[in-house]
Amino acid sequence: MYFKIKIIVVLFLIFTTQTSPIFGSLKLNAQSKDSIILAGGCFWCVEADFEKVNGVSEVISGYTGGFVKNPTYKQVVKGGTGHYEAVIIHFDPGIVSTKDILNMFFRSIDPTDAGGQFCDRGDSYKSAVFAKPSQTLTAERALIEAEAALGKKIVTPILKISEFFVAEDYHQDYYKGENLLLTRFGPIQQKNAYKRYRKACGRDERLIELWGKEAFLN
């Protein structure tokens, strides 16, 4: 059921397939002093979680880690491009640190799952940290601490930063969209369709089961 919800609402919104690359400085906006790329399964959910964090000015959904230029959503989820669904988080380290964000990230995913995240399966939904050289040590330490807190082996890799392609416009801020979508349940406002998808996918339920009180539910 959850797969059908996501497929239907995505197909309804696909009007453009153009993506744009971001690399190097990640085009930091005026309110940000740093940024990090994280892959945690469905980028709608990761974006929704981190846009509410104090000190985070913007979260952008996109694709990274692959070898195809300007990939589309359809290409990425089909497989064969090497890309992960991911987000760029722009933040002010004077308010929230890289370590803080990484601690929240590990507790917002199932880092023991090597085959995807929650109901979303396949390579494009795997979790990963795409670290800049200045972030690698912090990421490694955050992983070690998360593994100790969890008491289980973490399989989420820490990878070198690679070219990031911004996802299609309809994916941005999906969780708070006001559009009316036609689903198998009838017309549903986009933000409510997102809530149904997230619940049906079992994301929050699994996080509580795995992390208990440490789960990052935002």
Protein Blocks (a to p, Z undefined) as FASTA:
>chain_A
ZZmmmmmmmmmmmmbfcdcddehjlopafkbcbdcdddehjfklmmmmmmmpghiabdcd
ddehiabehiafklmmnoonlpacdddddddfklbcfklmmmmmmmmccfkbcnbghjbg
cjklpccddddfklmmmmmmmmmmmmmmnopacfbdcddddddddddfklgoklmccbdc
ddfkbpcdfklmmmmmmmmnommmmmmmmnmmmlccZZ
